[in-house]
């Protein structure tokens, strides 16, 4: 399929419909229920299945099917979201209300979150040199920093040397919380870099464990000048993204976290194209 410029999709309803339709079906339209290809046409871009008599539209059951505005506007919002433009700024560029834009972005983030959970199930265990750390995000008490802060979200992350990271919101940084996550998502025998927190004391039993202290070894190898503790770079990346949102709802923090993880892991790829493919997939339990 010929690639379309997102800006052109945002200004042409027919092109945007053709673009998303191709991503949805790849030229082989099937019944979403029984996968039969023997269909008949109904009005208003709808179809019926000759086998199971199920009636459906081009995007029935998908994330795109949840929107009630034109696909050119959706393409425009998706393009701005891929660029990282906050919802409160977009209301000046798109003829939609701020409430509609925020709801649309929430569906984008939900699609990313659901896809990340699916990928996590399919993911082979991380191995090699792994960096492990936790960080605090947010909080209601201005000016209060450190582990004593109230109202903050604790995030645990595992960073692989290929530049990929997976994150988990956790309730605490105890051994019984963190070690099961490490065992579940990393391969036995890996080399783990951590700080000197006592929760990691048992890592030598499942691999090699090296403690790196902040401010002393600087997380840099002399021979190639690469940062060992790349997860510190991810925390900085994540907090920079969260800052320009000017605060996020605590109830949706998990969605924002997975969005940032997605952006980091695909930072050298076409975010718009990847997100568009997610949006034409079936919504889980739909």
MIGU-181069 format. One record per residue: residue in three letters; x, y, z of N, C-alpha, C in turn. Coordinates in steps of 0.05 Angstrom, whole numbers, plus 32768, in hexadecimal, padded with zeros to 4 digits. Layout:
<atoms>
ALAXYZXYZXYZ...
</atoms>
This chain:
<atoms>
UNK80117FE88000800080008000801280198000UNK800B802D7FF0801980467FEF80168054800AUNK802C805E8014802C806C802E801F8087802AUNK800E808F803D800280A9803D800F80BB8052UNK801380D4804B801C80E7805E800680EC8073UNK800C80EA808D7FF780EF80A17FE9810A809EUNK7FF7811E80957FEB813880917FD68137807BUNK7FDC812880667FC8812580507FB081148059UNK7FB58101806A7F9F80F180757F8D81038086UNK7F99811580947F8A812780A67F78813B8097UNK7F7C813D807D7F6D8151806D7F5C81448058UNK7F5B812980587F4B811B80437F3D8103804FUNK7F23810480517F1480EF805D7F1580D5804DUNK7F1580D680337F1680BE80227F3180AF8025UNK7F4780BF80257F6180B380287F6580A78044UNK7F5B80B480587F5E80AA80737F4E80908076UNK7F36808F806B7F268077806C7F348060805EUNK7F3F806680467F4D805180377F6580478046UNK7F73805980537F8B805380627F8580408079UNK7F718047808A7F6A803680A17F5D801D8098UNK7F4E801E80827F41800580787F567FF1806FUNK7F6B7FFA80627F807FE880597F8F7FDC8071UNK7F947FED80867FA17FE2809E7F907FCD80ABUNK7F767FD180AA7F637FBF80B77F617FA480A9UNK7F5F7FA5808E7F597F8C80807F707F82806EUNK7F827F9380667F987F8C80547F8D7F80803AUNK7F777F8A80317F6B7F8180187F5B7F67801AUNK7F597F5C80327F4A7F4280367F367F45804CUNK7F207F5180457F0B7F5680597EFE7F3C8062UNK7EFB7F38807C7EEF7F1F80867EDB7F26809CUNK7ECA7F1380A27EB77F1780B87EC77F1680D2UNK7EC47F2A80E37ED27F2B80FC7ECB7F14810FUNK7EB37F08810B7EA97EF4811D7EB27ED88115UNK7EAF7ED180FB7EB57EB580F27ECC7EB480DEUNK7ED67ECB80D67EED7ECD80C37EE67EC580A7UNK7ECC7EC380A17EC37EBB80867EC87ED28073UNK7ECF7ECD805A7ED37EE280467EBC7EE68033UNK7EA77ED680377E8F7ED880267E7C7EED8033UNK7E7D7F0580297E6E7F1B80347E5C7F288020UNK7E487F3680297E377F4680177E367F638022UNK7E327F75800F7E337F9280167E187F9C8021UNK7E1A7FAD80357E037FBB80407E097FD9803CUNK7DF77FEA80447DFA800680417E0E80128055UNK7E198029804F7E29803880627E428028806BUNK7E51801E80587E6A8010805D7E677FF88070UNK7E507FEA806F7E4C7FD380807E4A7FBA806FUNK7E4E7FA3807C7E4F7F8A806E7E407F75807FUNK7E397F5F80727E2C7F49807F7E3A7F2F8078UNK7E3C7F1D808B7E4A7F0380867E357EEF807DUNK7E3C7EE180677E297ECD805C7E287EB4806DUNK7E3D7EB0807D7E3E7E97808D7E2F7E9B80A8UNK7E387EAF80B87E2C7EB280D37E187EC980D5UNK7E147ED780BE7E007EED80BD7E087F0580CFUNK7E217F0780D77E297F1D80E77E2C7F3680D6UNK7E227F4D80DF7E247F6680D17E397F7880DEUNK7E4A7F8480CE7E5F7F9480DA7E687FAA80C7UNK7E757FBE80D27E807FD480C27E9E7FD080BEUNK7EAA7FE380B07EC77FE180AA7ED77FDE80C4UNK7ECF7FEC80D97EDF7FEE80F27ED07FE4810AUNK7EBB7FD481067EAC7FC9811D7EBE7FB98130UNK7EBD7FBF81497ECC7FB1815D7EE97FBB8161UNK7EF17FCE81517F0C7FD981537F0C7FF28164UNK7F247FFC816A7F26801581797F1B802C8168UNK7F20802B814E7F168040813C7EF78041813DUNK7EEB802A81417ECE802981427EC280378159UNK7ED2803F816D7EC8804D81847EC5806B8180UNK7ECF807581697ECD809281647EB580988152UNK7EA980AF81577E9280B881487E9780D18137UNK7EB080D681317EB780EC811F7EC780E18108UNK7ECB80F180F47ED780E880DA7EF480DF80DEUNK7EFD80CD80CC7F1780C180CE7F2D80D580C7UNK7F2780E980B87F3C80FD80B37F43810C80CCUNK7F2F811280DD7F34811F80F77F43810C8109UNK7F3C80F281087F4A80DE81187F6780DC8110UNK7F6C80DC80F67F8880DC80EC7F9780F480F6UNK7F8A810B80F67F97812480FF7F9E8122811DUNK7F8B8118812D7F908115814A7FA68100814FUNK7FA780EB813F7FBB80D681427FD780E1813BUNK7FD880F281277FF180FE811F7FFB81108134UNK7FEA812181407FF2813381557FFA8123816FUNK7FEB810E81747FF280FD818B800E80F08187UNK801380E7816F802D80DA8169804480EE816DUNK803E810881678052811D816B805681248188UNK8042811C81998043812281B58037813D81BDUNK8025814781AC8018816181B38002815B81C8UNK8002816981DF7FEE816481F37FD2816C81EAUNK7FBE815F81F67FA2816381EE7F9A818081F2UNK7FA3818D82077F9A81A8820C7FA481BC81F7UNK7FB881B581E77FC281C681D27FB381C081B7UNK7FAB81A781B47FA0819E819A7F8581AB8195UNK7F7681B381A97F5C81BF81A57F5D81D88193UNK7F7581E3818F7F7781FA817E7F7B81F28161UNK7F8181D8815C7F8781CF81417F7181BD8135UNK7F6181B181457F4D819E813C7F3181A78145UNK7F1D81A781347F0281B1813B7EF3819C814CUNK7EFF819581637EF3818281767EF6818E8192UNK7EE4818681A47EE6819081BF7EFE818381CEUNK7F07819181E37F1D818681F37F15816B81FFUNK7EFC816882077EF2814F82137EF5813881FEUNK7EED813D81E57EEF812981D07F0C812281CBUNK7F1D813681CA7F39813181C57F46812081DBUNK7F3F812781F47F4A8117820A7F4080FB820AUNK7F2680F782037F1C80DC82027F2980CC81EBUNK7F2E80D981D57F3C80CC81BE7F5880C481C6UNK7F6680D581D47F8180CF81DC7F8180B881F1UNK7F6C80B782017F6A80A282157F6780878207UNK7F58808781F17F55806E81E17F6F806681D4UNK7F7E807A81CA7F99807581BF7FAA806781D4UNK7FAA807281EC7FBA806782027FB1804C820AUNK7F968047820A7F8C802D82117F94801881FDUNK7F95802081E37F9E800E81CE7FBC800781D2UNK7FCC801B81D97FE8801681DE7FEB800481F7UNK7FDC8009820B7FDD7FF982247FD67FDC821EUNK7FC07FD882107FB77FBC820A7FCC7FAE81F9UNK7FD77FBC81E67FEB7FB081D480057FA981E4UNK800C7FBA81F780247FB5820780207F9C8218UNK80087F98822380037F80823380047F678222UNK7FFA7F6982097FFB7F5381F680187F4C81EFUNK80287F6181EA80447F5D81E380537F5181FBUNK804C7F59821380597F4F822B80557F31822EUNK803D7F28822780387F0B822880487EFC8213UNK804D7F0881FC805B7EFC81E680797EFF81E8UNK80827F1281F9809E7F1981FB80AF7F028207UNK80C57EFD81F980D87EEA820580E67EF8821CUNK80EE7EEA822F80FA7EF6824781137F06823FUNK81167F1D824C812D7F2E824781467F218252UNK815C7F25824481757F18824D818C7F2B8246UNK81A47F22824F81BC7F32824A81C07F458261UNK81C87F5E825A81CD7F72826F81B37F818273UNK81A97F80828B818F7F8C829281937FA082A9UNK81857FB682A781867FCB82BB816B7FCD82C9UNK816B7FCE82E381527FCD82F281517FE48306UNK813A7FF18307813880088319811B800E831DUNK81168020833180FB802A833680FC80488336UNK80E58054833180E38072833280C7807A833BUNK80C68092834680AC809D834F80A380B2833BUNK808980B28335807E80C68323806680D48331UNK806480EE832C804D80FC8335804D81018353UNK80358107835E8033810C837A80228125837FUNK8014812783958002813D839B800F815383ACUNK8025814C83B98032816083CB8048816E83BCUNK8044818683B48058819683A58071819A83B6UNK8087819683AA80A1819B83B780AA818483C8UNK809A816F83CB80A2815983DB80AF814483C9UNK80C7813C83CF80D6812983BF80DF811183CFUNK80E780FB83C180F280E483CE80DD80CF83D4UNK80E680B983E180D580A283E680BF80A883FAUNK80C180BE840980AD80C5841C809580D48410UNK809780DA83F6808280EA83E9806780DB83E8UNK805280E983EC803780DD83EB802B80E183D0UNK801980CF83C8800A80D283B0801980CD8396UNK803180C08398804180BB8381803C809F8376UNK8043809C835C80418082834F805D8075834DUNK805F805D83578079804F8356807A803D833DUNK808F8040832E80928031831580AC80218316UNK80AA8007830E80C17FF5830D80C87FF082F0UNK80E17FF282E880E87FEE82CC81007FDB82C8UNK80FF7FCD82B281157FBB82A9811E7FC5828EUNK81387FCC828C81437FD7827381577FC38267UNK81547FBC824E81667FAA8240817A7FBB8230UNK81917FB0822C81A67FBF821E81A07FC58201UNK818B7FB981F581837FC081DA81727FD981DAUNK816F7FE681F181607FFF81F281427FFC81F7UNK81397FE381FD811D7FDF820381187FDF8221UNK81007FE8822880FA7FE9824580DE7FDF8249UNK80D97FD2825F80BD7FCB826880BA7FD58284UNK80A27FDF8289809D7FEC82A380847FE182B0UNK80827FE382CA806C7FD882D980667FEB82F0UNK804D7FF582F380468003830C80457FEF8322UNK80527FF5833880537FE3834F804A7FF18368UNK80427FE2837C80387FEE8395804F7FF483A9UNK80667FE683A6807C7FEB83B880967FE183ACUNK80AC7FE583B980C67FDC83AE80D27FC683BFUNK80C17FB483C980CA7F9E83D980D37F8783C8UNK80E37F7583D580ED7F5D83C880D67F4C83BCUNK80C17F4883CB80AB7F3783C3809B7F4383ABUNK809E7F5D83A680907F6A839080A17F6A8377UNK80BB7F70837A80CD7F74836380D97F5B8357UNK80E27F49836980F07F31835F80DE7F1F834EUNK80C47F1B835580B37F0B834380B17F178327UNK80B07F31832580AF7F3E830B80C97F3A82FBUNK80DF7F3B830980F97F3682FD80FB7F1982F2UNK80F37F06830380F47EEA82FB80E17EE482E3UNK80CA7EF282E380B67EED82CE80BF7EF782B3UNK80CE7F0E82B380D37F1C829A80F07F1C8291UNK81027F0F82A0811E7F0E829881287EF18299UNK813C7EEC828881467ED18286815B7ECB829BUNK815A7EB482A6816D7EAC82BA818A7EAD82B0UNK819C7EB882C081B87EBA82B881BF7ED682ADUNK81AC7EE882AC81B17F0382A281C27F1382B6UNK81CD7F2882AC81DD7F3A82BC81CC7F5282C4UNK81C87F5682DE81B67F6B82E881C67F8282F4UNK81C07F9A82EB81CC7FB282F781B67FBF8308UNK81BB7FC4832181A77FD1833281B67FE48346UNK81A67FF2835581B18002836B81B57FEF8383UNK81BB7FFA839A81C17FE983B181A87FE383C3UNK81907FE683B881787FE083C781777FC383CFUNK816E7FBD83E7816F7FA183F1815C7F8E83E2UNK81487F9883D481367F8783C681447F7683B1UNK815B7F7F83A781697F728392817F7F5F839CUNK81807F5A83B681967F4A83C181967F2E83B6UNK817F7F2383AE817D7F0783A581837F038388UNK818A7F188379818E7F16835C81A57F048355UNK81B97F01836681CF7EEF836081C67ED2835DUNK81AF7ECC836881A57EB0836681997EAA834BUNK81927EBE833B81877EB8832181987EC3830AUNK81AD7ED1831181BF7EDC82FD81D77EEA830AUNK81E47EFC82FB81F97F0C830681EF7F27830FUNK81F77F30832581ED7F49833082037F5D8335UNK82017F74832A82157F89832E82087FA28338UNK82117FAC834F82067FC4835B82157FDD8351UNK82067FF0834882138009833E82078020834FUNK8219802F835B82108045836C820E805F835CUNK81F8806E836181F480878354820B809B835BUNK821580A98347822880BE834C824480B6834FUNK824A809B834F826680928353827080868339UNK82628072832E826C806583168260807182FDUNK824C808383018241809382EB8234808282D4UNK8232806782D98225805682C68231805782AAUNK824B805B82A78257805E828D826F804B828BUNK8271803D82748288802D826E829D803E8261UNK82B6803B826982CC804B825E82D180438241UNK82CF8029823A82D78021821F82C5802B8209UNK82AB802E820F8299803781F98288804F8202UNK828C8059821A827D80708224825F806D8222UNK825580558227823880508226822E804F8243UNK821780598247820B805982628201803E8269UNK820B8032827F82018018828881E5801B8292UNK81DF802F82A281C4803182AD81B28041829BUNK81AB80368284819A80448271817E8049827BUNK8176803A828F815B803E82998158805982A7UNK816E806482B0816D808082BA8166809382A4UNK816F808D828C8168809D8275814A809B826FUNK813F808382738122807F826F8112808F8283UNK811A808F829C810B809E82B0810B80BC82A9UNK812180C6829F812380E28297811080E6827FUNK811180D4826C810080D5825480E280D6825CUNK80DB80C4826F80BF80C1827780B680DA8286UNK80C680E5829780BE80FC82A780BC81158295UNK80CD8116828080CB812C826D80B0812C825EUNK80A881148255808F8111824780788118825AUNK8078810E827280628114828580618131828BUNK8077813F828C8077815B82938067816C827FUNK806B81668265805D81778252803F81718250UNK8036815C825E801981578260800D81688277UNK801E8175828780168186829D8005817682B1UNK800D815E82B77FFF814E82CA7FEC813A82BCUNK7FEA812282C77FD9810D82BC7FC6810382D1UNK7FAE80FA82CA7F9B80EF82DE7FA780D682EAUNK7FA680D483057FB180BD83137FA480A3830AUNK7F8A80A483047F7B808C82FC7F85808182E1UNK7F91809282D17F9B808A82B67FB9808982B4UNK7FC6808882CB7FE4808982CB7FEF807182BCUNK7FE3805982BF7FED804182B17FED80458293UNK7FD9805282897FD78057826C7FED806A8262UNK7FF2807F827280078091826A80238084826CUNK80268073828080408066828380468054826BUNK80328044826380368033824C803980438232UNK802C805A82308030806B8219804E80748217UNK8059807C822E80758085822E8088806E8228UNK8082805682338092803E822D80918038820FUNK8079803A82048075803681E78085804A81D7UNK8084806381DE8093807881CF80B1807381D2UNK80BA806B81E980D7806681ED80E1804E81DCUNK80D2803881DD80DA802081CF80D8802381B1UNK80C8803681A780C5803B818A80CE80578182UNK80E18061819180E8807D818D80F580838172UNK80FF806E8165810C8071814A80FA80678134UNK80E08063813A80CD8058812780B6806B8122UNK80A58064810F808E8075810780788070811BUNK80758081812F8060807E81448044807E8137UNK803F80908124802580928118801D8078810BUNK802E806C80FC8029805380EE8023803C8101UNK8034803A811680308024812A801580288138UNK800F804081407FF68046814F7FDE8040813DUNK7FE0804881237FCA804381117FC48025810EUNK7FD88015810E7FD47FF8810D7FC77FED8126UNK7FCD7FF9813D7FC07FF181567FA27FF88155UNK7F9C800F814A7F81801A814B7F6D8009813AUNK7F777FFB81277F647FEB81167F627FCE8121UNK7F6F7FC881377F6C7FAE81437F537FAC8154UNK7F4A7F9481597F317F9081697F377F988186UNK7F247FA581927F267FAC81AE7F227F9381BFUNK7F347F8D81D27F307F7581E37F157F7581F1UNK7F087F5D81F17EEE7F5A81FD7ED87F6C81F1UNK7EDC7F7481D77EC87F8481CB7EB27F7381BF
</atoms>
